[in-house]
Amino acid sequence: MASPTPRPRASGGGTPLIILGIVLALITAVLVLFLTTGGGGGGSGQTVTVVVAAQNLTAGTVLSSNQSGGNYALVSDAFHVEHLPAADVPADAFPYAGTAALASALNNQIITAPFMAGDILRRNDSRMTALGTGPANSITNHNPDALPAGDVLVALHVGDSPGMQIGAQEGDHVDILATECVNSPSTHGNCQVAQTTLQNLTIYMVNGGLLYVAVSHQDALVLKLLVETAKLDLVLRKPGDTGNANTQPIDTAWIITHFGFTPP
């Protein structure tokens, strides 16, 4: 009887290659997961969708869901979303809930302080406020925060007197000096008296040779009469100086006495 023919032993040369392929595939998967989740950055790797300014936005820009041109800008043009690491997102970042919700939330908001491209939008962002019911091009929309409820805007012509031309800029604080004619037995024909009047007024806006100041209704009447009857000058206050001037009225007799004017 013939001896059985031995079966050939299966070659094991392919097994290491299969194992190597599996290992490489696992390494690749781990590396992709590591990179896409921000691994190696020391954080959890989570990202958050935030709303940021897509361009520089200037004060006076009105945001609209459906209108552009002039002072208006589409919300979709003014803001877009970015995905940022959670650690870089402030706690009061505006919650993004879709383009329609964003357009509805920002529609008819007016920019009151500039946004730089990339600035993150916040909840109740102080850099914008509701447009309200007034016309979009009204100067009352220029900086609503600088026009308190109950105040009105009064325009002063800087060309009325050299003393008005002090280069005051928006946000500056000024006092108004006035020289009035005050007749009394002691004036002896020289009735001019100078005094500090309205103080610490905020320049709301400078436009076309006009300085707009925000005042109460009562002070608006005071300013009206001063403009009509007195010679006015402005003095510019240092930022942060809010104290009362506490000046005393000055006339020619006071000048002569105080500085010792005598005939030669």
C-alpha positions in Angstrom: 0.0 0.0 0.0 1.4 3.3 -1.0 2.1 5.9 1.6 -0.2 8.9 1.6 1.1 12.0 -0.1 1.6 14.8 2.4 -0.6 17.9 1.9 1.4 21.0 1.1 1.6 23.4 4.0 -0.2 26.7 3.4 2.2 29.5 3.0 2.0 32.0 5.9 3.8 34.8 4.1 0.6 36.9 3.6 -0.4 37.0 7.2 2.1 39.7 8.4 1.1 41.9 5.5 -2.6 41.7 6.5 -1.8 42.5 10.1 0.5 45.4 9.1 -2.4 46.8 6.9 -4.8 46.6 9.8 -2.4 48.4 12.1 -1.7 51.2 9.6 -5.5 51.6 9.0 -6.0 52.0 12.8 -3.1 54.5 13.1 -4.6 56.5 10.2 -8.0 56.6 11.8 -6.6 57.7 15.1 -4.6 60.4 13.4 -7.6 61.8 11.5 -9.7 61.8 14.6 -6.8 63.6 16.5 -6.5 66.3 13.9 -10.2 66.9 13.3 -11.0 67.3 17.0 -8.2 69.6 17.7 -6.2 67.1 19.7 -2.8 68.2 21.0 -4.1 71.7 21.8 -4.5 71.0 25.5 -8.3 71.3 25.4 -11.3 69.1 24.8 -11.2 69.9 21.0 -14.8 71.1 21.0 -15.7 74.0 18.7 -18.6 76.4 19.0 -20.5 78.2 16.2 -20.3 82.0 16.8 -21.6 85.0 15.0 -18.9 87.5 13.9 -18.7 90.7 11.9 -18.0 89.8 8.3 -16.7 93.4 7.6 -16.0 96.6 9.4 -19.3 98.2 10.5 -19.4 101.9 11.3 -21.8 103.8 13.6 -25.0 104.7 11.9 -25.3 101.5 9.9 -28.8 100.1 10.0 -29.0 96.3 9.8 -31.9 94.9 7.8 -33.1 91.4 6.8 -34.1 92.6 3.3 -32.8 96.0 2.5 -29.3 97.4 1.6 -27.9 100.6 0.2 -27.4 104.0 1.8 -27.3 103.5 5.6 -28.7 100.0 5.4 -26.7 96.7 5.3 -28.1 93.2 5.0 -27.6 91.1 8.1 -26.3 88.3 5.9 -23.6 90.7 4.5 -22.7 92.3 7.9 -22.4 89.1 9.9 -21.5 85.4 9.3 -20.6 82.4 11.4 -17.3 80.9 12.3 -16.4 77.8 14.3 -14.0 78.6 17.1 -12.5 76.5 19.9 -14.8 76.6 22.9 -12.0 78.1 25.1 -11.9 81.2 22.8 -15.6 82.0 22.9 -16.8 84.5 25.5 -19.7 83.3 27.8 -22.0 86.0 26.5 -21.5 85.2 22.8 -24.7 85.6 20.8 -26.3 82.1 20.4 -26.5 81.1 16.7 -29.8 79.4 15.8 -29.7 79.6 12.0 -29.6 82.4 9.4 -33.3 83.2 9.6 -33.3 83.6 13.4 -30.2 85.8 13.1 -31.7 88.0 10.5 -34.9 88.4 12.6 -32.9 89.2 15.8 -30.8 91.9 14.1 -33.3 93.4 11.8 -33.7 97.2 12.4 -30.8 97.3 14.8 -28.5 100.3 14.3 -24.8 100.2 14.9 -23.8 102.7 17.6 -20.2 101.8 18.0 -17.9 100.4 15.4 -17.4 96.6 14.8 -14.2 95.4 13.4 -14.2 92.5 11.0 -14.0 89.3 13.1 -15.5 90.9 16.3 -17.7 88.4 18.1 -21.4 89.4 18.4 -22.6 89.4 22.1 -26.0 89.0 23.7 -27.5 92.5 24.2 -24.5 93.9 22.4 -23.9 97.5 23.6 -22.5 98.3 20.1 -26.0 98.3 18.6 -29.5 99.4 19.6 -33.1 99.2 18.2 -33.7 101.6 15.4 -37.1 102.6 16.8 -39.8 104.3 14.8 -37.8 107.3 13.6 -36.5 107.7 10.0 -33.4 105.7 9.3 -31.3 108.8 8.3 -32.2 110.8 11.4 -29.2 112.1 13.4 -30.9 110.7 16.5 -29.8 107.3 15.2 -26.2 108.4 15.0 -25.5 107.5 18.7 -28.7 106.8 20.6 -26.8 106.1 23.8 -25.5 109.7 23.9 -29.1 111.0 23.7 -30.7 110.2 27.0 -34.5 109.9 27.2 -36.0 113.4 27.7 -33.1 115.3 26.2 -33.1 117.1 22.9 -30.4 118.0 20.4 -29.5 121.7 19.9 -27.2 122.9 17.1 -24.5 125.5 17.7 -22.9 127.3 14.8 -19.2 127.2 15.2 -18.8 130.1 12.8 -20.8 132.5 15.0 -17.7 133.5 17.0 -14.0 132.7 17.0 -14.5 131.5 20.5 -16.7 128.7 19.2 -14.0 127.3 16.9 -12.0 125.3 19.4 -11.9 122.1 17.3 -14.4 120.2 19.5 -15.0 116.6 18.4 -17.8 114.1 19.0 -17.7 113.0 22.6 -15.9 116.0 23.9 -17.3 117.9 26.9 -17.6 121.7 26.8 -18.7 124.6 29.0 -20.4 127.6 27.5 -19.1 131.1 28.4 -21.4 134.0 27.8 -21.0 137.8 27.8 -24.2 139.6 28.4 -25.2 143.2 28.8 -26.3 143.7 32.4 -27.4 147.3 33.2 -27.2 148.4 36.8 -26.2 151.6 38.7 -22.7 150.3 39.2 -21.9 149.6 35.6 -21.4 153.3 34.7 -22.3 152.7 31.1 -20.2 149.5 30.6 -22.7 146.7 30.9 -20.7 143.7 29.7 -20.6 140.8 32.2 -19.0 137.4 31.5 -20.0 134.2 33.2 -19.9 130.4 32.8 -23.3 129.2 32.0 -24.2 125.6 30.9 -21.5 123.2 31.8 -20.2 119.8 30.9 -22.2 119.4 27.7 -21.5 116.4 25.6 -20.8 117.0 21.9 -23.2 114.5 20.3 -22.1 115.1 16.7 -20.1 117.4 14.6 -21.4 118.0 11.1 -21.2 120.7 8.5 -20.0 123.5 10.8 -22.5 122.6 13.5 -21.9 121.2 17.0 -24.9 119.2 18.2 -25.3 119.1 22.0 -27.8 117.1 24.1 -29.6 119.1 26.7 -32.8 119.0 28.7 -35.8 120.9 27.4 -35.3 123.6 30.0 -31.6 124.0 29.1 -32.6 124.2 25.5 -34.6 127.4 26.3 -31.6 128.7 28.2 -29.3 128.0 25.3 -31.8 129.6 22.9 -31.8 132.9 24.7 -28.0 132.9 25.1 -27.6 132.4 21.4 -29.9 135.2 20.7 -28.7 137.8 23.2 -25.1 137.0 24.2 -21.6 136.5 22.8 -20.8 132.8 23.3 -17.5 131.0 23.6 -16.7 127.4 24.3 -14.1 125.9 26.6 -13.0 122.3 26.2 -12.9 120.1 29.3 -10.3 117.5 30.0 -11.7 113.9 29.7 -13.1 112.8 33.1 -13.4 116.4 34.4 -17.0 116.5 35.5 -16.8 119.0 38.4 -18.7 122.3 38.7 -16.8 125.4 37.5 -18.0 127.6 40.4 -17.0 130.8 38.6 -18.0 134.3 39.6 -19.2 136.9 37.1 -16.6 139.2 35.7 -17.1 142.7 34.4 -14.8 145.5 33.3 -14.7 147.0 36.8 -13.5 143.7 38.2 -10.8 143.5 35.6 -9.6 147.0 36.4 -9.6 146.5 40.1 -8.1 143.0 40.1 -5.3 143.6 37.7 -4.6 147.2 38.9 -5.3 149.0 35.7 -4.5 152.7 36.3 -4.0 155.7 34.0 -0.4 156.1 32.9 
